Amino acid sequence: MSLSSATVAQLETLPGVGPVLAQHIVEYREEHGGFTSVDQLQEVNGIGDRRFADIKPKVSP
């Protein structure tokens, strides 16, 4: 799933991502002009090491 184009509803299908966290991802994307690296997901409020490890293999920038 592309972090730069996924909707809130699509992001909610990721492990450990609910509506609030999905909205944080979208807001980060809007503020920073998209994602150029999956690692940027770690900068989103609410993404810790464990959640990032679960999500990383399922997403692309």
C-alpha distances in whole Angstrom, upper triangle without the diagonal:
4,6,9,8,7,10,12,12,8,8,11,10,9,12,15,13,16,17,18,16,13,16,16,13,13,17,16,14,17,20,18,17,14,12,14,13,11,14,15,13,16,18,17,20,19,17,19,19,19,16,14,15,13,10,10,10,6,5,6,8
4,5,6,6,10,12,13,10,9,13,13,12,15,17,15,17,17,18,16,13,15,15,12,11,15,14,11,14,17,15,14,10,9,11,11,9,13,13,12,15,17,15,19,19,17,19,20,20,17,15,16,15,12,11,11,9,6,5,6
4,6,6,9,10,12,10,8,12,13,11,14,15,13,15,15,16,13,10,12,12,8,8,11,10,8,11,13,12,11,8,6,9,9,8,11,10,9,12,13,12,15,16,14,17,17,18,15,13,15,15,11,10,12,10,6,6,5
4,6,9,11,14,12,11,15,15,15,18,19,16,18,17,17,15,12,13,13,9,8,11,10,7,9,12,10,9,5,6,8,10,10,13,11,11,15,15,13,17,18,16,20,21,22,18,16,19,18,14,14,15,13,10,8,6
4,7,10,12,10,10,13,14,14,18,19,16,17,16,17,16,12,13,14,11,9,12,12,9,11,14,13,11,8,9,12,13,13,16,15,14,18,18,16,19,20,18,22,23,23,20,18,20,19,16,16,17,14,11,10,9
4,7,8,6,6,10,11,11,15,16,13,14,13,15,13,10,11,13,10,8,12,13,10,12,15,15,14,11,11,14,15,13,16,15,13,17,17,15,18,18,17,20,21,21,18,17,19,17,14,14,15,12,10,10,10
4,5,5,6,9,10,12,15,16,12,12,11,13,12,8,9,12,10,8,11,13,11,12,15,16,15,13,14,17,18,16,19,17,15,19,19,16,18,18,17,21,23,22,19,18,21,19,15,17,18,15,13,14,14
4,5,5,6,9,10,14,13,10,9,7,9,9,5,6,9,8,7,10,12,12,13,15,17,16,14,15,19,19,17,19,17,15,17,18,14,15,15,15,19,21,21,17,17,20,18,15,17,18,15,14,15,15
4,5,5,7,10,13,13,10,9,8,11,11,8,9,13,12,11,14,16,15,16,19,20,20,17,18,21,21,19,21,20,17,20,21,17,18,17,17,21,23,22,18,18,20,18,15,18,19,15,14,17,17
4,5,6,8,11,13,10,10,10,13,12,8,11,13,11,11,15,16,14,16,19,20,19,16,16,19,19,16,19,18,16,19,20,17,18,17,17,20,21,20,16,17,18,16,13,15,15,12,11,13,14
4,5,6,9,10,7,8,8,10,9,5,9,10,8,9,12,13,12,15,17,18,17,14,14,17,16,14,16,15,12,15,16,13,15,14,13,16,18,17,13,13,15,13,10,12,14,10,10,12,13
4,5,8,8,5,5,6,9,8,6,9,11,10,11,14,15,15,17,20,20,21,18,17,21,20,17,19,18,14,17,18,15,15,14,13,16,18,17,13,14,16,13,11,14,15,12,12,15,16
4,7,8,7,8,10,13,11,9,13,15,13,14,17,18,18,20,23,23,23,19,19,21,20,17,19,19,16,18,20,17,18,16,15,17,19,17,13,14,15,12,10,13,14,10,11,15,17
4,6,6,8,11,13,10,9,13,14,12,14,17,17,17,19,21,21,21,18,17,19,17,14,16,16,13,15,17,15,16,14,12,14,15,13,10,11,12,8,6,10,10,8,9,12,15
4,6,9,12,13,11,11,15,15,14,16,19,19,19,22,24,23,24,21,19,21,19,15,17,17,14,15,17,15,16,13,11,13,13,11,8,10,10,6,6,10,11,9,11,15,17
4,6,10,11,9,10,13,13,13,16,18,18,19,21,23,23,24,21,20,22,20,16,17,17,13,14,16,14,13,10,9,11,12,10,7,9,11,8,8,12,14,12,14,17,19
4,7,8,6,6,10,10,10,12,14,15,16,18,20,20,21,18,17,20,19,15,16,16,12,13,15,12,12,9,9,12,14,12,8,10,13,10,9,12,14,12,13,16,17
4,6,6,6,9,10,11,12,14,15,17,18,20,21,22,20,20,23,22,19,20,19,15,16,17,14,13,11,12,14,17,15,12,14,16,14,13,16,18,16,16,19,19
4,6,5,6,9,10,11,12,14,15,17,18,20,21,19,19,23,22,20,21,19,16,17,18,14,13,12,13,16,19,18,15,16,19,17,15,18,20,18,17,20,20
4,5,5,6,9,10,11,12,14,15,16,18,20,18,19,22,22,19,20,18,15,16,15,12,10,9,11,15,18,18,14,16,19,17,16,19,21,19,18,20,20
4,5,5,6,9,10,10,12,14,15,16,18,16,16,19,18,16,16,14,11,12,12,8,8,6,8,11,14,14,11,12,15,14,12,15,18,16,15,17,17
4,5,5,6,9,10,11,13,14,16,16,14,14,18,17,15,16,14,11,13,13,10,10,10,10,14,17,16,13,13,16,15,12,14,17,14,13,15,15
4,5,5,6,9,10,10,12,14,15,14,15,18,18,17,18,15,13,15,14,10,10,11,12,16,19,19,16,16,19,18,15,18,20,18,16,17,17
4,5,5,6,9,10,10,12,14,13,13,17,17,15,15,13,10,12,10,7,7,8,10,13,16,17,14,14,18,17,15,16,19,18,16,17,16
4,5,5,6,9,10,11,12,10,10,13,13,12,13,10,8,10,9,6,8,9,9,13,15,16,13,12,16,15,12,13,16,15,12,13,12
4,5,5,6,9,10,10,9,10,14,15,14,15,13,11,14,12,10,11,13,13,17,19,20,17,16,19,18,15,16,19,17,14,14,13
4,5,5,6,9,10,10,11,15,16,16,16,13,12,14,12,9,10,13,14,17,20,21,18,17,21,21,18,19,22,20,17,17,15
4,5,5,6,8,8,9,12,13,13,13,9,9,11,8,7,9,12,12,15,18,19,17,15,19,19,16,16,20,18,15,15,13
4,6,5,6,4,6,10,11,12,13,10,9,12,11,9,12,14,14,17,19,21,18,16,19,20,16,16,19,17,14,13,10
4,6,5,6,9,13,15,15,17,13,13,16,14,12,14,17,17,20,23,24,21,20,23,23,20,20,22,21,17,16,14
4,6,8,10,13,15,16,16,13,13,15,12,11,13,16,17,20,22,24,22,20,23,24,21,21,24,23,19,18,15
4,6,8,10,12,13,14,10,12,14,11,11,14,17,16,19,21,23,21,19,22,23,20,19,22,21,18,16,13
4,7,9,12,14,15,12,13,16,14,14,17,19,19,22,23,25,23,20,23,24,21,20,22,21,17,15,12
4,7,9,11,12,10,11,14,13,12,16,18,17,20,21,23,20,17,20,21,17,16,18,17,13,11,8
4,6,7,9,7,8,11,11,11,15,17,15,17,18,20,17,15,17,18,14,13,15,15,11,9,5
4,7,9,8,10,13,13,14,18,19,17,19,19,21,19,16,18,19,16,14,16,16,12,9,5
4,5,6,8,10,11,13,16,18,15,16,16,18,16,13,14,16,13,10,13,13,10,8,5
4,5,6,8,10,11,15,15,12,14,13,15,13,9,11,12,9,7,9,10,7,6,5
4,5,6,8,10,13,14,11,12,11,13,12,8,10,13,11,8,11,13,10,10,9
4,5,5,7,11,13,10,12,12,15,13,10,13,15,12,10,14,14,12,11,9
4,5,5,9,10,7,9,10,12,10,7,11,12,9,9,12,12,10,10,9
4,5,8,9,6,7,8,10,9,7,10,12,10,10,14,14,13,13,13
4,6,9,7,9,11,14,12,10,14,15,14,13,17,17,15,15,14
4,6,6,9,11,14,11,10,14,15,13,13,17,17,14,15,14
4,6,8,12,14,12,11,15,16,14,16,19,19,17,19,17
4,6,10,11,9,10,13,13,13,14,18,18,17,19,18
4,7,8,6,6,10,10,9,11,14,15,14,16,16
4,6,5,6,9,10,11,12,15,16,16,18,18
4,6,5,6,9,10,10,13,15,15,17,18
4,5,5,6,9,10,12,14,15,18,19
4,5,5,6,8,11,12,12,15,17
4,5,5,6,9,10,10,12,14
4,6,5,8,10,11,13,15
4,6,7,8,10,13,16
4,6,5,7,10,12
4,5,6,8,10
4,6,8,11
4,7,11
4,7
4
